[in-house]
Amino acid sequence: MPIGRNSFIQMTKLSNVKGRITYVSSHAKQENLYAVYETTERKFWRELAKCNQEEFEKSGTEGKCIEARELIIALPESFTEFQPDRLLQLFTNHFKQNYGTECIAALHHNKRKTNYHIHLIFAERKLLDEPIIKIASRNMFYDENGKHVRTKKEILGEEGEIREGCRIVKKGEVYEKKLFTAKDERFKSNSFLDEVKHSYTDLINIYVQDESQKLQVFERGGVYLATKKIGKNNPKAHEIEDDNQKRQEWNRAVDMALISGVPELQIVEVKRKQITEPIKKSIARQGNRPGLFARVVTVAVEALEFLIESVLLKKSREVPEQTNVAQAGTPKAEQTESIAENIVPESVEIKEEKAEPKQPEMTRLASKFPKFFKVKKELDEQNVAIQQKQKQLSAKKKELSEVKGLFKGRKKKELQKEIDELTSHIRDMKDYLPRIVQKIGYRSVQEFLKDFKVSQTEYSEYRTAIEKWKNETGKEPESHGIRAKLAAKKQEIQNEQKNKQHTHKQNKDRGAR
């Protein structure tokens, strides 16, 4: 029985956050640095360090000031196959989504390239929505201990000079500036690290391709997000409409995932970990917050798209095998009930005393396979086209992020326009996916793919059974599949109607006589 793998996530306190950021994000200091991802500007960390030092000094606490905290997250070596920038962005946004704090992260290998890991530095404070800035209405005096005193006399020495360490804040100057909230106490709790371990372990499991390396199993559930109905004169109509748009964004990503071959259980796991649980936790802690759902779904879509990439990457490395079923998908629909190949053995022994086996009959879904095959092919082609457009979009976004300087406004504007146009075009292309299956009567891509898989299996089984029957009987199959049965039934009904009309006419003629 294989031994289950344990996740490794370690947390440390940082007394010099600026120095640590420089160390983990510098190519000069790191031999194997693959990516750096930041959720905010560097000046945030300078202001944060200053705030923490000031608050620490005021508190009079002994020891070292904690300016920030750091997580070291060990990754499976198989994750080196993924795009470093996207991988790091996913893991960083996962933390920010769950805890709402700013982060900076770096993706490393150790010197021997045996330990693939992430350094994730996060703040314990958040920026205030409105900074608190207090301006002196008169001269203010502070002694050596930073205590505010009423008169200048209280900070003067024996000879009338201002004592060392004392200071004066003149009228009109800022005497107090507050940019951050208090530290979030949950980061100090014993349960926090356990919570983070479980959260990242579940996230890692989504992308581990080797089943033996998975840490937990997936849960069952629906893949789509239901949209909400907007009633007449609803005061929250605009809010609900925005909410529905985010739900549709998730559902579009689900369709792409299903077409790409992502198992439903994995999609459900992403939905649970990235949407359901974060929303529940947030509501329990802070109540219902407008805009939260949109941010959560955005990160969830990002996670699902990354999963799609991992599945497609795996498929591209597999040697494609042409099965009989795949080859059978190309015939015209009217040819499905007769097998193209005429494989008859050179000698067939038929014993008269043995009853001849009955010709296998095609099931309803098996008869639909060639039609389904064409639809599936259209879905695949549209999915590939979307993937190509998304790569173009990612490239444009990267190009925009690299444009620096005060005189690059025109270039930035042009790139942003291209990004907006691509985003709109991709959304339209995704919206077309369900329309492809709706043309043949299916409500969703998921619903169609379930029947497609069944029809594929049943058609393959039918072909095998027909070949066996041909070998046993030496005969070619008769067309008595579903369509043949329908045609025969139609003819039978027509004959019955003719007989009834004939009988009615005879009875009428007899009555006339």
Phi, psi and omega per residue, in radians:
M1 nan 2.173 -3.084
P2 -1.178 2.570 3.122
I3 -1.467 2.288 -3.129
G4 -1.178 2.468 3.138
R5 -1.439 2.496 3.124
N6 -1.795 2.479 3.056
S7 -1.381 2.680 3.119
F8 -2.201 1.975 3.083
I9 -2.374 2.132 -3.064
Q10 -2.095 2.463 3.113
M11 -2.062 2.397 3.098
T12 -2.283 2.728 3.083
K13 -1.624 2.453 -3.115
L14 -1.969 2.134 3.088
S15 -1.676 -0.167 3.105
N16 -2.462 1.398 -3.014
V17 -1.160 -0.655 -3.140
K18 -1.103 -0.754 3.126
G19 -1.154 -0.675 3.132
R20 -1.172 -0.711 3.100
I21 -1.055 -0.789 3.115
T22 -1.041 -0.731 -3.085
Y23 -1.150 -0.812 -3.043
V24 -1.393 -0.331 -3.043
S25 -1.879 0.073 -3.082
S26 -1.745 2.226 3.066
H27 -1.160 -0.471 3.135
A28 -1.209 -0.498 -3.107
K29 -1.763 -0.224 -3.113
Q30 -2.133 2.177 -3.138
E31 -1.232 -0.657 -3.053
N32 -2.189 1.195 3.087
L33 -1.735 2.113 -3.047
Y34 -1.813 -0.524 -3.093
A35 -2.859 2.654 3.032
V36 -2.308 2.364 -3.134
Y37 -2.358 2.286 -3.101
E38 -2.192 2.395 3.109
T39 -1.605 -0.123 3.134
T40 -2.672 3.063 -3.117
E41 -1.328 2.751 -3.105
R42 -1.109 -0.520 -3.115
K43 -1.104 -0.407 3.067
F44 -0.995 -0.762 -3.082
W45 -1.238 -0.561 3.069
R46 -1.140 -0.793 3.115
E47 -1.162 -0.644 3.127
L48 -1.120 -0.799 3.130
A49 -1.057 -0.754 3.131
K50 -1.079 -0.788 3.136
C51 -1.065 -0.817 -3.120
N52 -1.107 -0.692 3.140
Q53 -1.158 -0.731 3.125
E54 -1.113 -0.786 3.141
E55 -1.157 -0.643 3.116
F56 -1.125 -0.722 3.135
E57 -1.133 -0.709 3.121
K58 -1.113 -0.627 -3.066
S59 -1.247 -0.423 -3.118
G60 1.264 0.293 -3.124
T61 -1.292 2.461 3.089
E62 -1.451 2.827 3.124
G63 1.712 -2.690 -3.109
K64 -1.832 2.530 3.088
C65 -1.308 2.328 3.074
I66 -1.608 1.925 -3.096
E67 -1.547 -0.491 -3.142
A68 -2.922 3.122 3.093
R69 -2.247 2.759 -3.083
E70 -2.309 2.383 3.009
L71 -1.886 2.351 2.983
I72 -1.912 2.039 -3.032
I73 -1.975 1.983 3.106
A74 -1.360 2.373 -3.127
L75 -2.000 2.616 3.022
P76 -1.059 2.535 -3.127
E77 -1.106 -0.421 3.096
S78 -1.118 -0.328 -3.128
F79 -1.260 -0.156 3.060
T80 -1.163 -0.272 3.111
E81 -1.287 -0.391 -3.104
F82 -1.435 2.736 3.102
Q83 -1.130 2.086 -3.038
P84 -0.971 -0.771 -3.109
D85 -1.053 -0.811 -3.121
R86 -1.176 -0.696 3.136
L87 -1.070 -0.843 -3.114
L88 -1.147 -0.719 3.112
Q89 -1.060 -0.748 3.134
L90 -1.048 -0.876 -3.089
F91 -1.189 -0.602 3.129
T92 -1.242 -0.827 3.130
N93 -1.133 -0.508 3.064
H94 -1.034 -0.760 3.134
F95 -1.229 -0.805 -3.120
K96 -1.078 -0.656 3.113
Q97 -1.086 -0.760 -3.079
N98 -1.268 -0.588 -2.987
Y99 -2.132 -0.146 3.014
G100 1.248 0.251 -3.114
T101 -1.824 2.712 3.103
E102 -1.295 2.577 -3.060
C103 -2.419 2.757 2.900
I104 -2.425 2.329 -3.027
A105 -2.369 2.685 3.109
A106 -2.392 2.466 -3.135
L107 -1.839 2.155 -3.019
H108 -2.228 2.846 2.756
H109 -2.076 2.607 2.984
N110 -1.289 3.085 -3.056
K111 -1.013 -0.728 -3.113
R112 -1.478 0.000 -3.136
K113 1.002 0.751 3.089
T114 -1.938 -0.119 -3.074
N115 -2.353 1.784 3.127
Y116 -1.630 2.107 -2.979
H117 -2.664 2.886 3.126
I118 -2.037 2.341 2.928
H119 -1.733 2.012 -3.122
L120 -2.073 1.935 3.133
I121 -1.715 2.263 -3.109
F122 -2.324 2.675 -3.135
A123 -1.558 2.575 3.056
E124 -1.626 -0.163 3.112
R125 -2.020 2.739 3.035
K126 -2.043 2.676 3.044
L127 -1.182 2.413 3.052
L128 -1.182 2.555 3.072
D129 -1.058 -0.674 3.084
E130 -2.255 1.966 3.134
P131 -1.022 2.517 3.091
I132 -1.693 1.975 -3.131
I133 -2.162 2.076 -3.132
K134 -1.897 2.278 -3.111
I135 -1.967 2.361 -3.099
A136 -1.192 2.231 3.084
S137 -1.498 -0.214 3.047
R138 -2.681 3.022 3.099
N139 -1.063 2.389 -3.124
M140 -2.150 2.474 -3.014
F141 -2.097 2.373 -3.112
Y142 -2.255 2.351 -3.136
D143 -1.466 -2.999 -3.075
E144 -1.060 -0.455 -3.101
N145 -1.615 0.090 -3.117
G146 1.405 0.155 -3.132
K147 -1.425 2.357 3.121
H148 -1.319 2.200 3.113
V149 -2.023 2.807 -2.985
R150 -1.371 -0.673 -3.022
T151 -2.174 2.769 3.119
K152 -1.150 -0.543 -3.107
K153 -0.993 -0.540 -3.062
E154 -1.279 -0.193 3.138
I155 -1.992 0.131 -3.125
L156 -1.635 2.597 3.071
G157 -1.478 -2.984 -3.099
E158 -1.134 -0.556 -3.106
E159 -1.675 0.215 3.075
G160 1.486 0.066 3.108
E161 -1.529 2.740 3.094
I162 -1.271 2.181 -3.102
R163 -1.109 2.628 3.113
E164 -1.074 2.310 -3.133
G165 1.661 -0.312 3.086
C166 -1.501 2.776 -3.122
R167 -2.631 2.794 3.111
I168 -2.118 2.263 3.005
V169 -1.792 2.016 -3.051
K170 -1.345 2.741 3.111
K171 -0.964 2.312 -3.133
G172 1.630 -0.211 3.115
E173 -1.551 2.760 3.103
V174 -1.368 2.144 3.105
Y175 -1.852 -0.206 3.080
E176 -2.670 2.288 3.138
K177 -2.350 2.134 -3.107
K178 -2.192 2.054 -3.099
L179 -1.877 -0.374 -2.976
F180 -2.092 2.760 3.000
T181 -1.325 3.067 2.995
A182 -1.213 2.822 3.105
K183 -1.117 2.458 3.080
D184 -1.339 2.032 -3.030
E185 -1.180 -0.361 -3.086
R186 -1.123 -0.435 -3.134
F187 -1.219 -0.256 3.097
K188 -1.564 -0.283 -3.029
S189 -1.266 2.687 3.138
N190 -1.196 -0.454 -3.076
S191 -1.390 -0.306 -3.057
F192 -1.077 -0.872 -3.102
L193 -1.103 -0.680 3.075
D194 -1.071 -0.720 3.118
E195 -1.081 -0.771 3.126
V196 -1.121 -0.718 3.125
K197 -1.042 -0.813 3.129
H198 -1.111 -0.724 -3.103
S199 -1.110 -0.841 -3.124
Y200 -1.300 -0.532 3.058
T201 -1.085 -0.777 3.102
D202 -1.101 -0.694 3.123
L203 -1.132 -0.767 3.115
I204 -1.048 -0.727 -3.095
N205 -1.033 -0.505 -3.132
I206 -1.084 -0.591 -3.011
Y207 -1.874 -0.010 3.063
V208 -1.342 2.077 -3.063
Q209 -1.469 -0.486 3.112
D210 -1.478 1.992 -3.082
E211 -1.019 -0.541 -3.117
S212 -1.191 -0.301 -3.122
Q213 -1.686 -0.075 -3.141
K214 -1.210 2.527 -3.084
L215 -1.637 -0.493 3.124
Q216 -2.546 2.966 3.118
V217 -1.670 2.826 3.128
F218 -1.513 2.756 3.092
E219 -1.797 2.634 3.112
R220 -1.434 2.776 3.120
G221 2.787 3.075 -3.135
G222 -1.320 2.648 -3.091
V223 -1.620 -0.520 -3.069
Y224 -1.570 2.814 2.967
L225 -1.827 2.201 -3.135
A226 -1.295 2.403 3.065
T227 -1.442 2.699 -3.097
K228 -1.676 2.499 3.104
K229 -1.394 2.386 3.120
I230 -1.812 1.953 3.134
G231 -1.354 2.929 3.123
K232 -1.166 2.434 3.088
N233 1.012 0.502 3.104
N234 -1.306 2.104 -3.111
P235 -1.126 -0.353 3.136
K236 -1.785 0.404 -3.080
A237 -1.027 -0.781 -3.126
H238 -1.111 -0.750 3.130
E239 -1.100 -0.756 3.126
I240 -1.146 -0.698 3.123
E241 -1.068 -0.772 3.081
D242 -1.082 -0.714 3.115
D243 -1.079 -0.767 3.137
N244 -1.121 -0.626 3.114
Q245 -1.089 -0.690 3.102
K246 -1.204 -0.645 3.079
R247 -1.107 -0.729 3.108
Q248 -1.146 -0.601 3.090
E249 -1.073 -0.758 3.074
W250 -1.110 -0.784 -3.103
N251 -1.112 -0.611 3.063
R252 -1.080 -0.776 3.123
A253 -1.122 -0.622 3.104
V254 -1.100 -0.772 3.113
D255 -1.016 -0.780 3.116
M256 -1.106 -0.690 3.137
A257 -1.119 -0.765 -3.132
L258 -1.117 -0.785 3.135
I259 -1.113 -0.623 -3.126
S260 -1.284 -0.228 3.117
G261 1.736 0.238 3.075
V262 -1.239 2.192 3.127
P263 -1.037 2.505 -3.119
E264 -1.015 -0.644 -3.133
L265 -1.072 -0.622 3.109
Q266 -1.237 -0.671 3.088
I267 -1.096 -0.763 3.114
V268 -1.076 -0.671 3.135
E269 -1.129 -0.737 3.076
V270 -1.068 -0.767 3.138
K271 -1.058 -0.766 -3.114
R272 -1.157 -0.857 -3.052
K273 -1.326 -0.544 -3.048
Q274 -1.723 -0.328 -3.101
I275 -2.119 -1.110 -3.007
T276 -1.030 -0.951 -3.076
E277 -1.175 -0.796 3.101
P278 -1.026 -0.669 3.129
I279 -1.145 -0.802 3.127
K280 -1.048 -0.796 -3.136
K281 -1.105 -0.761 -3.116
S282 -1.131 -0.757 3.128
I283 -1.115 -0.690 3.133
A284 -1.132 -0.615 -3.095
R285 -1.492 -0.757 -2.954
Q286 -2.231 0.072 -3.098
G287 1.380 -3.047 -3.124
N288 -1.327 2.082 -3.108
R289 -1.985 2.153 3.091
P290 -1.072 2.412 3.116
G291 1.576 -0.277 -3.111
L292 -1.110 -0.800 -3.082
F293 -1.022 -0.732 -3.133
A294 -1.070 -0.775 3.137
R295 -1.137 -0.702 -3.130
V296 -1.130 -0.798 -3.113
V297 -1.151 -0.641 3.110
T298 -1.007 -0.791 3.115
V299 -1.191 -0.658 3.135
A300 -1.108 -0.742 3.101
V301 -1.086 -0.735 3.102
E302 -1.033 -0.748 3.124
A303 -1.139 -0.703 -3.140
L304 -1.201 -0.706 3.093
E305 -1.098 -0.636 3.083
F306 -1.150 -0.655 3.093
L307 -1.129 -0.709 3.094
I308 -1.024 -0.791 3.123
E309 -1.027 -0.725 -3.122
S310 -1.150 -0.669 3.126
V311 -1.202 -0.777 3.126
L312 -1.130 -0.625 3.089
L313 -1.085 -0.753 3.124
K314 -1.109 -0.744 3.141
K315 -1.101 -0.690 -3.103
S316 -1.132 -0.393 -3.118
R317 -1.632 -0.169 3.087
E318 -1.449 2.525 3.103
V319 -1.319 2.061 -3.108
P320 -1.179 2.373 3.125
E321 -2.036 2.197 3.096
Q322 -1.476 1.890 3.122
T323 -1.583 2.865 3.097
N324 -1.063 -0.596 -3.138
V325 -1.140 -0.787 3.130
A326 -1.083 -0.702 3.123
Q327 -1.185 -0.504 -3.096
A328 -1.404 -0.131 -3.080
G329 -1.370 -0.188 -3.065
T330 -1.550 -0.358 -3.106
P331 -1.093 2.752 3.043
K332 -1.162 2.733 -3.057
A333 -1.050 -0.681 -3.094
E334 -1.210 -0.159 -3.122
Q335 -1.750 0.043 -3.007
T336 -1.186 -0.449 -3.040
E337 -1.583 -0.010 3.035
S338 -2.164 2.320 -3.105
I339 -1.440 2.269 -3.050
A340 -1.109 -0.765 -3.100
E341 -1.259 2.414 3.096
N342 -1.939 1.362 -3.067
I343 -1.729 1.793 3.128
V344 -2.114 2.215 -3.138
P345 -1.119 2.703 -3.101
E346 -1.077 -0.631 3.123
S347 -2.325 2.206 3.135
V348 -2.154 2.104 3.123
E349 -1.660 2.082 3.100
I350 -2.015 2.023 -3.138
K351 -1.531 2.168 -3.074
E352 -1.100 -0.564 -3.079
E353 -1.320 -0.232 -3.125
K354 -1.730 2.350 -3.130
A355 -1.157 2.398 -3.124
E356 -1.237 2.301 -3.139
P357 -1.105 2.580 -3.130
K358 -1.342 2.480 3.130
Q359 -1.124 2.283 3.102
P360 -1.061 2.519 3.130
E361 -1.870 2.525 -3.134
M362 -1.432 2.348 3.106
T363 -1.292 2.943 -3.121
R364 -1.068 -0.844 -3.113
L365 -1.231 -0.585 3.096
A366 -1.082 -0.684 3.135
S367 -1.166 -0.380 -3.127
K368 -1.568 -0.082 -3.029
F369 -1.003 -0.836 3.139
P370 -1.003 -0.670 3.092
K371 -1.171 -0.777 3.105
F372 -1.092 -0.642 -3.122
F373 -1.051 -0.741 3.124
K374 -1.122 -0.721 3.121
V375 -1.128 -0.782 3.120
K376 -1.076 -0.688 3.109
K377 -1.089 -0.713 3.106
E378 -1.133 -0.708 3.082
L379 -1.063 -0.791 -3.131
D380 -1.091 -0.756 -3.125
E381 -1.138 -0.718 3.108
Q382 -1.160 -0.684 3.124
N383 -1.098 -0.757 3.106
V384 -1.090 -0.743 3.133
A385 -1.082 -0.686 3.106
I386 -1.135 -0.764 3.123
Q387 -1.015 -0.719 3.135
Q388 -1.139 -0.723 3.106
K389 -1.140 -0.651 3.120
Q390 -1.156 -0.621 3.065
K391 -1.117 -0.713 3.079
Q392 -1.072 -0.709 3.136
L393 -1.122 -0.771 3.117
S394 -1.066 -0.708 3.130
A395 -1.123 -0.706 3.123
K396 -1.158 -0.717 3.116
K397 -1.109 -0.702 3.110
K398 -1.145 -0.726 3.122
E399 -1.073 -0.718 3.128
L400 -1.125 -0.711 -3.129
S401 -1.139 -0.413 -3.093
E402 -1.598 -0.111 3.114
V403 -1.415 1.981 -3.109
K404 -2.120 2.763 3.053
G405 1.951 2.659 -3.081
L406 -1.248 -0.415 -3.045
F407 -1.778 0.359 -3.129
K408 -1.887 0.328 -3.088
G409 -1.055 -0.722 -3.128
R410 -1.118 -0.755 3.127
K411 -1.101 -0.753 3.117
K412 -1.070 -0.746 -3.134
K413 -1.093 -0.757 3.137
E414 -1.106 -0.792 3.138
L415 -1.123 -0.709 3.137
Q416 -1.110 -0.666 3.093
K417 -1.100 -0.762 3.106
E418 -1.094 -0.701 3.127
I419 -1.111 -0.770 3.136
D420 -1.101 -0.743 -3.140
E421 -1.143 -0.759 3.109
L422 -1.112 -0.733 3.129
T423 -1.040 -0.788 3.119
S424 -1.126 -0.744 -3.135
H425 -1.128 -0.732 3.121
I426 -1.104 -0.723 3.114
R427 -1.059 -0.742 3.117
D428 -1.129 -0.697 3.134
M429 -1.131 -0.678 3.099
K430 -1.175 -0.672 3.132
D431 -1.113 -0.416 -3.124
Y432 -1.320 -0.385 -3.089
L433 -0.993 -0.925 3.124
P434 -1.145 -0.472 3.119
R435 -1.134 -0.542 3.126
I436 -1.048 -0.763 -3.114
V437 -1.458 -0.432 3.103
Q438 -1.169 -0.459 3.126
K439 -1.101 -0.419 3.122
I440 -1.937 0.346 2.982
G441 1.659 0.154 3.136
Y442 -1.727 2.501 -3.100
R443 -1.418 -0.471 -3.085
S444 -2.584 2.819 3.068
V445 -1.090 -0.705 3.130
Q446 -1.029 -0.814 -3.132
E447 -1.064 -0.775 3.131
F448 -1.119 -0.803 -3.065
L449 -1.106 -0.547 3.075
K450 -1.108 -0.813 3.111
D451 -1.203 -0.615 3.128
F452 -1.062 -0.787 -3.139
K453 -1.111 -0.707 3.105
V454 -1.147 -0.781 -3.124
S455 -1.119 -0.644 3.114
Q456 -1.099 -0.789 3.123
T457 -1.137 -0.832 -3.093
E458 -1.169 -0.597 3.104
Y459 -1.215 -0.678 3.080
S460 -1.095 -0.760 3.119
E461 -1.114 -0.672 3.120
Y462 -1.119 -0.777 3.121
R463 -1.057 -0.746 3.118
T464 -1.091 -0.756 -3.127
A465 -1.146 -0.681 3.131
I466 -1.135 -0.752 3.123
E467 -1.096 -0.688 3.100
K468 -1.136 -0.744 3.139
W469 -1.133 -0.692 3.114
K470 -1.098 -0.715 3.140
N471 -1.172 -0.590 -3.116
E472 -1.370 -0.577 -3.040
T473 -1.857 -0.387 -3.070
G474 1.275 0.254 -3.113
K475 -1.884 2.825 3.002
E476 -1.642 2.505 -3.089
P477 -1.164 2.474 3.044
E478 -1.525 2.680 -3.136
S479 -1.419 1.447 3.044
H480 -2.246 0.745 3.031
G481 -1.391 -2.732 -3.073
I482 -1.098 -0.845 -3.113
R483 -1.177 -0.645 3.098
A484 -1.114 -0.708 3.099
K485 -1.096 -0.735 3.134
L486 -1.116 -0.736 3.115
A487 -1.110 -0.734 3.119
A488 -1.127 -0.734 3.119
K489 -1.112 -0.716 3.105
K490 -1.061 -0.782 3.128
Q491 -1.117 -0.690 3.123
E492 -1.078 -0.757 3.116
I493 -1.119 -0.747 3.116
Q494 -1.079 -0.734 3.117
N495 -1.108 -0.718 3.115
E496 -1.098 -0.713 3.110
Q497 -1.120 -0.719 3.103
K498 -1.093 -0.746 3.129
N499 -1.106 -0.709 3.118
K500 -1.117 -0.740 3.117
Q501 -1.106 -0.720 3.136
H502 -1.123 -0.776 3.130
T503 -1.119 -0.753 3.121
H504 -1.058 -0.689 3.136
K505 -1.167 -0.701 3.113
Q506 -1.105 -0.794 3.136
N507 -1.093 -0.660 3.125
K508 -1.147 -0.721 3.129
D509 -1.126 -0.693 3.137
R510 -1.128 -0.690 3.137
G511 -1.139 -0.558 -3.137
A512 -1.213 -0.570 -3.141
R513 -1.338 nan nan
